[in-house]
Amino acid sequence: MSASHLFSPLTLRSVTLQNRVMVSPMQQYMAGKDALAGPFHFQHYGRQAIGGAGTVMTEALAVSPEGRVTWHDLGIWNDAQADGVARIAGLIGEAGAVPATQLIHAGRKGSVGRPWEGYNPLTAEDAATGFPPYSTVAASAIPANAGWHTPDALDADGIARIIDAYHRAATRAAKAGFRFLEIHAAHGYLIHSFLSPLANKRDDDWGGDLNGRMRFAIAVADAVRAGWPNDLPLSVRISSVDDQAGGWSIEDSIALARALRSVGVDLVDCSSGGLGERTTTKMIRRQEGYQVPYAERVRKEVGVATIAVGLITTPAFAESVIRDGRADLIAIGREALLNPHWSLHTAQALGVDPTFSEWPPAWGWWLEKRSRAARATSSEN
Ligand SMILES: Cc1cc2nc3c(=O)[nH]c(=O)nc-3n(C[C@H](O)[C@H](O)[C@H](O)COP(=O)(O)O)c2cc1C
């Protein structure tokens, strides 16, 4: 068996991840208006749970009703929703992976239709089908894109209410059995709208200079840390850079990572872009691991653990990211949709698991026997 950095464990507080692969948070937009998990979610996460990743992070869970991106997001603002996602946490944990989840408030990017239905702001036409537009909030009353809903700028009470919603959501996530929590501060959602100078035009304590714009993110992280058990790890996903000139920069991300670490954040998950667009940054050429340089820089300059994400698809590249100290974990998104056994296959490709011992034994025993038979046949020929 060959030594692999990707398939080495990592201990964060009291939690040991079996390897450095995390299934990236991916919203499925398959809940009803009650924001409860249902059969599709159980099948999807059960499928990911047995795929060999050390950590399976669920899609983002909305901390409040208006914090949903669509009417079909999962929520965690009430106990029934927490009971539903507890079943997902159980499925992941029983398969030997660490159950992780992510908290979101969509901010000004809420009240849109599902991606495969156009991803556009809801209209009167949607209202006629039972899915009316809903009010959105943000740092400032600036729409995410031309023609999108104009959000209400949050006042001090609104800010306090949302910080409290994050706190309560973190407590519910712990009660539901998750052992690793992430705050979604990227992709143009509420926290990102406070961070970016392109979206935050406030002249009070929650805006202005970098410290003012970071204040909301740090207050949320602080409140989440207080509601989340001290022995469990916490990460924050950031957009390391904006996708527009004059926006948030990697230097800003480094300052933010330092501040987050000081309030008990253990990892920084380095994504990018999405401030006003639906996708990640366009300023960087898309190629394998195109966002890894952000995770590397934050890790090296701040000394905080990082997660690298974005078009990481091949075993050799994934292994190199960990081996070369560019990140502590890698997250696999769409590749895990394509192949939920990506981690098991990668372990084989890297020579870590030649005997299928990492597979569920009900399959591994047969697959190993089959591969021995195949080897014997090929040596006879
Ligand atoms: C269907 C889908 C849903 C997503 N939902 C989320 C989400 O809930 N939270 C988040 O932080 N990122 C979300 N993302 C972004 C992914 O986590 C990941 O960062 C992105 O897809 C790039 O990684 P990849 O190239 O491995 O797919 C989503 C991506 C996809 C494809």
The ligand as an SDF file (V2000), in Angstrom:
LIG
                    3D

 31 33  0  0  0  0  0  0  0  0999 V2000
  -25.4600   22.0050   -7.8630 C   0  0  0  0  0  0  0  0  0  0  0  0
  -24.5250   22.8910   -7.0920 C   0  0  0  0  0  0  0  0  0  0  0  0
  -24.9430   23.4640   -5.9000 C   0  0  0  0  0  0  0  0  0  0  0  0
  -24.0570   24.2300   -5.1330 C   0  0  0  0  0  0  0  0  0  0  0  0
  -24.4490   24.6840   -3.9080 N   0  0  0  0  0  0  0  0  0  0  0  0
  -23.5380   25.2450   -3.0800 C   0  0  0  0  0  0  0  0  0  0  0  0
  -23.8350   25.4780   -1.7170 C   0  0  0  0  0  0  0  0  0  0  0  0
  -24.8960   25.1050   -1.1970 O   0  0  0  0  0  0  0  0  0  0  0  0
  -22.8920   26.0870   -0.9610 N   0  0  0  0  0  0  0  0  0  0  0  0
  -21.6610   26.4500   -1.4730 C   0  0  0  0  0  0  0  0  0  0  0  0
  -20.8400   26.9980   -0.7480 O   0  0  0  0  0  0  0  0  0  0  0  0
  -21.3430   26.1860   -2.7480 N   0  0  0  0  0  0  0  0  0  0  0  0
  -22.2290   25.5640   -3.5460 C   0  0  0  0  0  0  0  0  0  0  0  0
  -21.8650   25.1940   -4.7980 N   0  0  0  0  0  0  0  0  0  0  0  0
  -20.4510   25.3570   -5.2210 C   0  0  0  0  0  0  0  0  0  0  0  0
  -19.6640   24.0450   -4.9550 C   0  0  0  0  0  0  0  0  0  0  0  0
  -19.6190   23.7240   -3.5880 O   0  0  0  0  0  0  0  0  0  0  0  0
  -18.2270   24.1510   -5.5020 C   0  0  0  0  0  0  0  0  0  0  0  0
  -17.5670   25.1720   -4.8190 O   0  0  0  0  0  0  0  0  0  0  0  0
  -18.2080   24.4360   -7.0010 C   0  0  0  0  0  0  0  0  0  0  0  0
  -19.1010   23.5830   -7.6990 O   0  0  0  0  0  0  0  0  0  0  0  0
  -16.7920   24.2450   -7.5750 C   0  0  0  0  0  0  0  0  0  0  0  0
  -16.3140   22.9440   -7.3140 O   0  0  0  0  0  0  0  0  0  0  0  0
  -16.3720   21.7840   -8.4390 P   0  0  0  0  0  0  0  0  0  0  0  0
  -15.6160   22.2960   -9.6420 O   0  0  0  0  0  0  0  0  0  0  0  0
  -15.6760   20.6040   -7.7910 O   0  0  0  0  0  0  0  0  0  0  0  0
  -17.8070   21.5060   -8.7570 O   0  0  0  0  0  0  0  0  0  0  0  0
  -22.7440   24.4560   -5.6070 C   0  0  0  0  0  0  0  0  0  0  0  0
  -22.3460   23.9200   -6.8330 C   0  0  0  0  0  0  0  0  0  0  0  0
  -23.2080   23.1360   -7.5610 C   0  0  0  0  0  0  0  0  0  0  0  0
  -22.7080   22.5170   -8.8460 C   0  0  0  0  0  0  0  0  0  0  0  0
  1  2  1  0
  2  3  1  0
  2 30  2  0
  3  4  2  0
  4  5  1  0
  4 28  1  0
  5  6  2  0
  6  7  1  0
  6 13  1  0
  7  8  2  0
  7  9  1  0
  9 10  1  0
 10 11  2  0
 10 12  1  0
 12 13  2  0
 13 14  1  0
 14 15  1  0
 14 28  1  0
 15 16  1  0
 16 17  1  0
 16 18  1  0
 18 19  1  0
 18 20  1  0
 20 21  1  0
 20 22  1  0
 22 23  1  0
 23 24  1  0
 24 25  2  0
 24 26  1  0
 24 27  1  0
 28 29  2  0
 29 30  1  0
 30 31  1  0
M  END
$$$$
